[in-house]
Amino acid sequence: MIKYAVISSFLSKTKDRFHEYNQAVDLEKKFQMAAEIPGMQGLECVYPYEVNDPAQVKAHMAKYNLGISAINVNVKAEPEFRNGGLTSSDKTVRDKAVRFIKEAKDFAAAVGAGIPEGNLQGSRPAQA
């Protein structure tokens, strides 16, 4: 099981209401940066804004010997989610949030997210 992972978005440009931090980098650069952190075993990626191509993610996993610990489903970034995605009173908004979650589950299965490392292709052995 992956015991040490980082949310890949934190390796790139992030912002809060006060400041923007870091420079924007592409997905492969995030994998490269994570692989350089001692003991790092995987990444948690954000769907659908950061990842949406399982083949690309699996290629990065193999190249950088990292697993995917989790897929973070973003049901708050869309303007219509401002007042809630799953809790919206608008059925269309709720349906979109549910669709994002279902798609993310399929994506997670396609890349082997969260599978115990003995079964996860491209995962690093646990550090002692």
Buried (B, 14 or more C-beta within 10 A) or exposed (E): BBEBBBBBBBBBEEEEEEEEEEEEBEBEBBBBBBBEEEEBBBBBBBBBEBBEEBEEBBBBBEEBBBBBBBBBBBBEEBEEBEEBBEEBEEEEBBEBBEEBBEBBBEBBEBBBBBBEBEEBEBBBEEEE
